[in-house]
Amino acid sequence: MIETLLLDLLRHQLPDAVVQRYEFRAVRPVFDINHFFVCGEPQPDGKTIHLWAKDHEGWLTMEATALIK
């Protein structure tokens, strides 16, 4: 589910972008009893978006990379 929220963040921020590739990796479990955050940042090449989620304590829980067109 969090991997989908990361992709939703990208689609919300860049609605016209075409996602060519999307890869994600779970790093640490996160539970719905606490808040968590989804974050993203475009990379200097303009085609790669780094996405990540962190838990309520700031620990990285998932990271992803999207290649857009």
TINU-545839 format. One record per atom (N, C-alpha, C): atom name; z, x, y; chain. Coordinates in pm, whole numbers. Layout:
BEGIN
+-------+--------+--------+--------+--------+
! atome !     pz !     px !     py ! chaine !
+-------+--------+--------+--------+--------+
!    CA !      Z !      X !      Y !      A !
...
+-------+--------+--------+--------+--------+
This chain:
BEGIN
+-------+--------+--------+--------+--------+
! atome !     pz !     px !     py ! chaine !
+-------+--------+--------+--------+--------+
!     N !      0 !     80 !   -119 !      A !
!    CA !      0 !      0 !      0 !      A !
!     C !      0 !     85 !    127 !      A !
!     N !     79 !    191 !    130 !      A !
!    CA !     84 !    274 !    251 !      A !
!     C !    -51 !    340 !    276 !      A !
!     N !   -122 !    376 !    170 !      A !
!    CA !   -255 !    435 !    189 !      A !
!     C !   -349 !    337 !    259 !      A !
!     N !   -331 !    208 !    232 !      A !
!    CA !   -411 !    105 !    299 !      A !
!     C !   -370 !     91 !    445 !      A !
!     N !   -242 !    101 !    473 !      A !
!    CA !   -195 !     93 !    611 !      A !
!     C !   -247 !    211 !    694 !      A !
!     N !   -256 !    328 !    633 !      A !
!    CA !   -312 !    444 !    703 !      A !
!     C !   -459 !    418 !    738 !      A !
!     N !   -531 !    364 !    644 !      A !
!    CA !   -672 !    332 !    669 !      A !
!     C !   -684 !    220 !    773 !      A !
!     N !   -594 !    123 !    770 !      A !
!    CA !   -594 !     17 !    871 !      A !
!     C !   -569 !     75 !   1011 !      A !
!     N !   -482 !    174 !   1022 !      A !
!    CA !   -458 !    240 !   1150 !      A !
!     C !   -586 !    302 !   1203 !      A !
!     N !   -657 !    370 !   1117 !      A !
!    CA !   -784 !    431 !   1157 !      A !
!     C !   -882 !    324 !   1204 !      A !
!     N !   -894 !    216 !   1128 !      A !
!    CA !   -989 !    109 !   1162 !      A !
!     C !   -950 !     41 !   1294 !      A !
!     N !   -820 !     31 !   1319 !      A !
!    CA !   -773 !    -31 !   1444 !      A !
!     C !   -804 !     59 !   1564 !      A !
!     N !   -780 !    188 !   1548 !      A !
!    CA !   -801 !    282 !   1658 !      A !
!     C !   -948 !    318 !   1680 !      A !
!     N !  -1025 !    320 !   1572 !      A !
!    CA !  -1168 !    355 !   1579 !      A !
!     C !  -1251 !    248 !   1508 !      A !
!     N !  -1261 !    129 !   1566 !      A !
!    CA !  -1325 !     17 !   1496 !      A !
!     C !  -1473 !     38 !   1462 !      A !
!     N !  -1541 !    124 !   1536 !      A !
!    CA !  -1684 !    146 !   1510 !      A !
!     C !  -1711 !    262 !   1414 !      A !
!     N !  -1607 !    331 !   1374 !      A !
!    CA !  -1624 !    446 !   1285 !      A !
!     C !  -1661 !    398 !   1144 !      A !
!     N !  -1749 !    473 !   1081 !      A !
!    CA !  -1786 !    449 !    941 !      A !
!     C !  -1715 !    553 !    857 !      A !
!     N !  -1630 !    509 !    768 !      A !
!    CA !  -1555 !    601 !    682 !      A !
!     C !  -1645 !    643 !    567 !      A !
!     N !  -1673 !    774 !    561 !      A !
!    CA !  -1757 !    828 !    454 !      A !
!     C !  -1675 !    871 !    333 !      A !
!     N !  -1554 !    920 !    360 !      A !
!    CA !  -1467 !    965 !    251 !      A !
!     C !  -1323 !    946 !    293 !      A !
!     N !  -1239 !    911 !    197 !      A !
!    CA !  -1097 !    890 !    223 !      A !
!     C !  -1018 !    943 !    106 !      A !
!     N !   -930 !   1036 !    132 !      A !
!    CA !   -846 !   1094 !     27 !      A !
!     C !   -701 !   1086 !     72 !      A !
!     N !   -612 !   1056 !    -21 !      A !
!    CA !   -470 !   1049 !     13 !      A !
!     C !   -386 !   1106 !   -100 !      A !
!     N !   -264 !   1143 !    -62 !      A !
!    CA !   -172 !   1202 !   -159 !      A !
!     C !    -31 !   1156 !   -126 !      A !
!     N !     34 !   1096 !   -224 !      A !
!    CA !    174 !   1057 !   -208 !      A !
!     C !    260 !   1183 !   -220 !      A !
!     N !    357 !   1194 !   -131 !      A !
!    CA !    442 !   1313 !   -127 !      A !
!     C !    586 !   1280 !   -163 !      A !
!     N !    633 !   1164 !   -118 !      A !
!    CA !    773 !   1126 !   -137 !      A !
!     C !    779 !    973 !   -138 !      A !
!     N !    864 !    915 !   -220 !      A !
!    CA !    871 !    769 !   -223 !      A !
!     C !    928 !    713 !    -92 !      A !
!     N !    883 !    595 !    -59 !      A !
!    CA !    936 !    522 !     57 !      A !
!     C !    965 !    380 !     11 !      A !
!     N !   1073 !    324 !     61 !      A !
!    CA !   1115 !    191 !     18 !      A !
!     C !   1117 !     96 !    137 !      A !
!     N !   1090 !    -30 !    111 !      A !
!    CA !   1077 !   -127 !    219 !      A !
!     C !   1210 !   -173 !    277 !      A !
!     N !   1319 !   -114 !    237 !      A !
!    CA !   1448 !   -150 !    296 !      A !
!     C !   1470 !    -79 !    430 !      A !
!     N !   1386 !     21 !    459 !      A !
!    CA !   1395 !     94 !    585 !      A !
!     C !   1258 !     94 !    655 !      A !
!     N !   1261 !    123 !    782 !      A !
!    CA !   1136 !    136 !    856 !      A !
!     C !   1061 !    261 !    812 !      A !
!     N !    931 !    259 !    827 !      A !
!    CA !    850 !    379 !    809 !      A !
!     C !    739 !    375 !    912 !      A !
!     N !    673 !    487 !    931 !      A !
!    CA !    575 !    501 !   1038 !      A !
!     C !    443 !    553 !    983 !      A !
!     N !    333 !    498 !   1033 !      A !
!    CA !    201 !    550 !    999 !      A !
!     C !    144 !    617 !   1125 !      A !
!     N !     87 !    733 !   1107 !      A !
!    CA !     43 !    816 !   1219 !      A !
!     C !    -96 !    872 !   1189 !      A !
!     N !   -166 !    909 !   1294 !      A !
!    CA !   -298 !    969 !   1275 !      A !
!     C !   -336 !   1055 !   1393 !      A !
!     N !   -425 !   1148 !   1366 !      A !
!    CA !   -470 !   1239 !   1471 !      A !
!     C !   -610 !   1290 !   1437 !      A !
!     N !   -705 !   1274 !   1531 !      A !
!    CA !   -838 !   1330 !   1507 !      A !
!     C !   -833 !   1482 !   1512 !      A !
!     N !   -915 !   1544 !   1431 !      A !
!    CA !   -921 !   1690 !   1428 !      A !
!     C !  -1030 !   1738 !   1525 !      A !
!     N !  -1029 !   1865 !   1562 !      A !
!    CA !  -1124 !   1918 !   1661 !      A !
!     C !  -1272 !   1898 !   1627 !      A !
!     N !  -1305 !   1885 !   1497 !      A !
!    CA !  -1447 !   1869 !   1461 !      A !
!     C !  -1502 !   1731 !   1497 !      A !
!     N !  -1414 !   1636 !   1533 !      A !
!    CA !  -1457 !   1503 !   1572 !      A !
!     C !  -1496 !   1413 !   1457 !      A !
!     N !  -1493 !   1463 !   1336 !      A !
!    CA !  -1533 !   1384 !   1219 !      A !
!     C !  -1420 !   1366 !   1118 !      A !
!     N !  -1318 !   1446 !   1131 !      A !
!    CA !  -1207 !   1442 !   1036 !      A !
!     C !  -1085 !   1383 !   1106 !      A !
!     N !  -1021 !   1288 !   1038 !      A !
!    CA !   -899 !   1227 !   1089 !      A !
!     C !   -787 !   1260 !    991 !      A !
!     N !   -681 !   1321 !   1041 !      A !
!    CA !   -562 !   1348 !    960 !      A !
!     C !   -467 !   1231 !    978 !      A !
!     N !   -424 !   1171 !    867 !      A !
!    CA !   -334 !   1057 !    870 !      A !
!     C !   -210 !   1090 !    787 !      A !
!     N !    -96 !   1034 !    826 !      A !
!    CA !     24 !   1058 !    748 !      A !
!     C !    123 !    945 !    771 !      A !
!     N !    215 !    932 !    679 !      A !
!    CA !    324 !    836 !    691 !      A !
!     C !    454 !    912 !    677 !      A !
!     N !    555 !    866 !    750 !      A !
!    CA !    687 !    928 !    738 !      A !
!     C !    792 !    818 !    728 !      A !
!     N !    901 !    850 !    663 !      A !
!    CA !   1006 !    751 !    645 !      A !
!     C !   1098 !    745 !    767 !      A !
!     N !   1200 !    664 !    760 !      A !
!    CA !   1291 !    642 !    872 !      A !
!     C !   1368 !    768 !    912 !      A !
!     N !   1373 !    866 !    823 !      A !
!    CA !   1440 !    993 !    854 !      A !
!     C !   1341 !   1100 !    900 !      A !
!     N !   1214 !   1065 !    905 !      A !
!    CA !   1112 !   1160 !    950 !      A !
!     C !   1049 !   1242 !    839 !      A !
!     N !   1085 !   1217 !    715 !      A !
!    CA !   1026 !   1289 !    602 !      A !
!     C !    883 !   1242 !    577 !      A !
!     N !    795 !   1334 !    549 !      A !
!    CA !    658 !   1302 !    513 !      A !
!     C !    657 !   1230 !    379 !      A !
!     N !    590 !   1113 !    375 !      A !
!    CA !    585 !   1037 !    249 !      A !
!     C !    444 !   1029 !    192 !      A !
!     N !    344 !   1036 !    280 !      A !
!    CA !    206 !   1033 !    235 !      A !
!     C !    120 !   1103 !    339 !      A !
!     N !     16 !   1172 !    291 !      A !
!    CA !    -80 !   1229 !    384 !      A !
!     C !   -220 !   1196 !    336 !      A !
!     N !   -310 !   1185 !    431 !      A !
!    CA !   -447 !   1144 !    400 !      A !
!     C !   -544 !   1211 !    495 !      A !
!     N !   -668 !   1218 !    451 !      A !
!    CA !   -776 !   1269 !    533 !      A !
!     C !   -893 !   1174 !    521 !      A !
!     N !   -949 !   1139 !    635 !      A !
!    CA !  -1068 !   1053 !    638 !      A !
!     C !  -1180 !   1129 !    707 !      A !
!     N !  -1297 !   1122 !    650 !      A !
!    CA !  -1417 !   1177 !    711 !      A !
!     C !  -1497 !   1060 !    764 !      A !
!     N !  -1522 !   1060 !    895 !      A !
!    CA !  -1593 !    949 !    957 !      A !
!     C !  -1729 !    992 !   1008 !      A !
!     N !  -1808 !    892 !   1035 !      A !
!    CA !  -1943 !    915 !   1088 !      A !
!     C !  -1955 !    843 !   1220 !      A !
+-------+--------+--------+--------+--------+
